[in-house]
Amino acid sequence: MSPPDAPQSDHAVVPINDHLGPTDATLDVPWATFAGNRTDAYAFEIGGDEPRDGYVLLQAFEVGDVGHEIVCNGEPLPGFDIPPRDGWGLWMDVIEDGRLRSGENTLRIRRNPDVDDAFAVGTAVVHWRSA
């Protein structure tokens, strides 16, 4: 058992299930909702102290190009967000300290509109630590 003042970790499962692409005919994923160039801003809650050491795990299907972004609380995460991969891939990206907050947070995926790529997003899992 951890001492009461030890950091605690937690997570939120964020089901997205959206198809991003130039048209809804670009990918055969009947389980996904066509969203165009960006998903909705999916909300998740963080209780307790201010979160830190966050990261997101993202399932993506048939990503063919670079430049797509993971957006947390309205701001894109820095660096390379979603790599190209045939079939399903799982990607981890760091959420810099100060981006997550206690209360409601949002996660959105933005497609690079300058490329002719279509992909689907499954589920995201956001992890963090609280003091």
C-alpha positions as CSV (number, residue, x, y, z in Angstrom):
1,M,0.0,0.0,0.0
2,S,1.3,3.5,-0.9
3,P,1.8,6.1,1.7
4,P,-1.0,8.7,1.7
5,D,1.2,11.5,0.2
6,A,2.6,9.3,-2.6
7,P,1.7,10.3,-6.2
8,Q,-1.4,8.5,-7.5
9,S,-1.9,7.7,-11.2
10,D,-5.3,7.5,-13.0
11,H,-6.7,7.3,-16.5
12,A,-9.7,8.1,-18.6
13,V,-10.9,5.9,-21.5
14,V,-12.2,8.1,-24.4
15,P,-14.1,6.2,-27.0
16,I,-13.9,8.1,-30.3
17,N,-14.8,5.8,-33.2
18,D,-14.6,8.4,-35.9
19,H,-13.5,8.2,-39.6
20,L,-11.4,11.2,-40.8
21,G,-10.9,11.8,-44.5
22,P,-11.8,14.0,-47.4
23,T,-15.1,12.1,-48.1
24,D,-17.0,9.4,-46.3
25,A,-16.3,7.0,-49.2
26,T,-12.5,7.0,-48.6
27,L,-12.4,4.2,-46.1
28,D,-14.7,1.2,-45.4
29,V,-15.2,1.5,-41.6
30,P,-19.0,1.0,-40.9
31,W,-18.4,1.1,-37.2
32,A,-17.0,4.7,-37.4
33,T,-18.8,7.9,-37.8
34,F,-17.6,10.1,-40.6
35,A,-16.2,13.4,-39.1
36,G,-14.3,15.0,-42.0
37,N,-11.2,16.8,-40.9
38,R,-11.6,16.7,-37.2
39,T,-13.4,14.7,-34.5
40,D,-15.6,16.3,-31.9
41,A,-13.9,17.5,-28.7
42,Y,-14.5,14.5,-26.5
43,A,-14.7,15.4,-22.8
44,F,-13.2,13.5,-19.9
45,E,-13.0,14.3,-16.2
46,I,-10.0,14.6,-13.9
47,G,-10.7,14.7,-10.2
48,G,-8.4,15.7,-7.4
49,D,-5.1,17.6,-7.5
50,E,-3.6,19.2,-10.6
51,P,-2.5,16.4,-13.0
52,R,1.0,16.0,-14.3
53,D,3.1,13.5,-16.2
54,G,0.3,12.9,-18.7
55,Y,0.3,10.9,-21.8
56,V,-2.3,9.6,-24.3
57,L,-2.5,6.3,-26.0
58,L,-4.3,6.4,-29.3
59,Q,-5.7,3.6,-31.5
60,A,-5.7,4.6,-35.2
61,F,-6.5,2.5,-38.3
62,E,-4.9,2.9,-41.8
63,V,-3.0,6.2,-41.2
64,G,-1.2,6.9,-44.5
65,D,0.5,10.2,-43.9
66,V,2.1,12.5,-41.3
67,G,0.9,15.8,-40.0
68,H,-2.3,14.8,-38.2
69,E,-2.6,16.2,-34.7
70,I,-3.8,15.2,-31.3
71,V,-5.4,18.3,-29.6
72,C,-5.8,18.4,-25.9
73,N,-7.9,21.2,-24.3
74,G,-7.8,23.2,-27.6
75,E,-4.0,23.1,-28.2
76,P,-2.2,20.6,-30.4
77,L,0.4,18.4,-28.7
78,P,3.9,19.2,-29.7
79,G,5.9,17.0,-32.1
80,F,4.9,14.1,-34.2
81,D,1.5,12.9,-33.1
82,I,0.2,10.0,-35.3
83,P,2.6,7.9,-37.5
84,P,1.6,6.2,-40.7
85,R,0.8,2.5,-40.4
86,D,-1.1,-0.1,-42.3
87,G,-4.0,-1.6,-40.3
88,W,-4.3,-0.8,-36.6
89,G,-1.6,1.0,-34.7
90,L,-1.2,2.2,-31.1
91,W,0.7,5.4,-30.5
92,M,1.7,7.2,-27.3
93,D,2.2,10.9,-27.1
94,V,3.3,13.0,-24.1
95,I,1.0,15.6,-22.7
96,E,3.2,18.4,-21.3
97,D,2.6,19.5,-17.7
98,G,0.1,22.3,-17.4
99,R,-2.1,21.1,-20.3
100,L,-4.3,18.8,-18.2
101,R,-6.4,20.3,-15.4
102,S,-8.7,19.2,-12.7
103,G,-12.3,19.1,-13.9
104,E,-13.3,18.7,-17.5
105,N,-10.7,18.2,-20.3
106,T,-11.1,17.6,-24.0
107,L,-9.4,15.5,-26.6
108,R,-9.8,15.9,-30.4
109,I,-8.0,14.5,-33.4
110,R,-7.3,16.7,-36.4
111,R,-6.6,15.4,-39.8
112,N,-4.0,17.2,-42.0
113,P,-6.2,18.7,-44.7
114,D,-3.2,19.2,-47.0
115,V,-2.9,15.4,-47.7
116,D,-5.3,12.9,-49.3
117,D,-5.3,10.6,-46.3
118,A,-8.2,8.8,-44.6
119,F,-8.0,7.0,-41.3
120,A,-10.1,5.9,-38.4
121,V,-9.6,6.6,-34.7
122,G,-10.7,4.0,-32.2
123,T,-10.2,4.6,-28.5
124,A,-7.9,7.0,-26.7
125,V,-6.7,6.4,-23.1
126,V,-5.4,9.5,-21.2
127,H,-3.1,8.8,-18.2
128,W,-1.8,11.2,-15.6
129,R,-0.4,11.4,-12.1
130,S,-1.6,13.6,-9.2
131,A,0.4,14.7,-6.2
